[in-house]
Amino acid sequence: MIAFLCPLALYVRMDSAYDRVRELDQRLEAAGVNVYHVLKTAGIDRSTWTRWRQGVRAPRLETWIALEAEAERQIIAAGRRQRPADRHELSGLTMFHVKR
């Protein structure tokens, strides 16, 4: 209980939220997903995201859960778009199977 009253504990708590925001930002970038599209779909303003990234504010738990769920959904969707199921590469040429 005392940890919640200590200013240093609050700083550490904000720092961990800042790290989680940075990690999510990096995962979205690695997957090729536009972070602002995820924010819009999750109903979060761009200025709020900027404050989170700068460490000025920390997201509420409910908001963070909704954002992570939407980010995961879009990362999975981006992975499906990048990997066609019936595509094979042979000696530098790309071949597609035609399903009949």
C-alpha positions in Angstrom: 0.0 0.0 0.0 2.9 2.4 0.7 4.3 1.9 -2.8 1.3 3.7 -4.2 1.9 6.7 -2.1 5.6 7.0 -2.9 6.4 9.5 -5.8 9.3 7.2 -7.0 6.9 4.3 -7.3 4.6 6.4 -9.4 7.5 7.4 -11.6 8.4 3.7 -12.1 4.8 2.8 -12.8 4.7 5.6 -15.5 8.0 4.4 -16.9 6.8 0.9 -17.4 3.7 2.2 -19.1 6.0 4.2 -21.3 8.0 1.1 -22.2 4.8 -0.8 -23.1 3.7 2.0 -25.4 7.1 2.0 -27.1 7.0 -1.8 -27.4 3.5 -1.7 -29.0 4.7 1.1 -31.4 7.7 -1.1 -32.5 5.5 -4.2 -33.0 3.1 -2.2 -35.2 5.9 -0.8 -37.2 7.5 -4.2 -37.7 4.2 -5.6 -38.9 3.7 -2.7 -41.3 0.5 -1.6 -39.5 -0.3 2.1 -39.3 -0.5 3.1 -35.7 -2.9 5.9 -36.4 -5.3 3.6 -38.1 -5.2 1.4 -35.0 -5.9 4.4 -32.8 -8.8 5.6 -34.9 -10.4 2.1 -34.9 -9.9 1.8 -31.2 -11.4 5.3 -30.6 -8.2 6.9 -29.2 -7.1 10.4 -30.2 -3.7 11.0 -31.7 -2.8 13.5 -29.1 -3.5 10.9 -26.4 -1.1 8.5 -28.1 1.6 11.3 -28.3 1.3 12.0 -24.6 1.6 8.3 -23.8 4.7 8.0 -26.1 6.3 11.0 -24.4 5.6 9.6 -21.0 3.5 12.5 -19.9 0.4 10.4 -19.2 -0.2 6.7 -18.7 -3.1 4.9 -20.4 -6.0 3.6 -18.3 -6.2 -0.2 -18.1 -9.5 -0.4 -20.0 -8.2 1.8 -22.8 -4.9 -0.1 -23.0 -6.7 -3.5 -23.2 -8.9 -2.2 -26.0 -5.9 -0.8 -27.9 -3.9 -4.0 -27.6 -6.8 -6.1 -28.8 -7.2 -3.9 -31.8 -3.5 -3.8 -32.5 -3.3 -7.6 -32.4 -6.3 -7.9 -34.7 -4.6 -5.7 -37.3 -1.2 -7.3 -36.9 -2.7 -10.7 -37.6 -4.7 -9.3 -40.6 -1.5 -7.7 -41.9 0.3 -11.0 -41.6 -2.4 -12.7 -43.7 -2.1 -10.1 -46.4 1.6 -10.5 -46.6 1.6 -14.3 -47.0 -0.4 -15.6 -50.0 -1.2 -19.2 -49.3 -0.5 -20.7 -52.8 2.6 -18.8 -53.7 6.0 -20.5 -54.4 9.3 -19.0 -55.4 11.5 -21.0 -57.7 14.9 -19.7 -58.8 13.9 -16.0 -58.4 10.6 -16.4 -60.3 7.3 -16.2 -58.6 4.7 -18.8 -59.5 1.1 -18.9 -58.5 -1.0 -22.1 -58.5 -4.3 -21.8 -60.3 -7.1 -23.5 -58.4 -9.8 -25.1 -60.5 
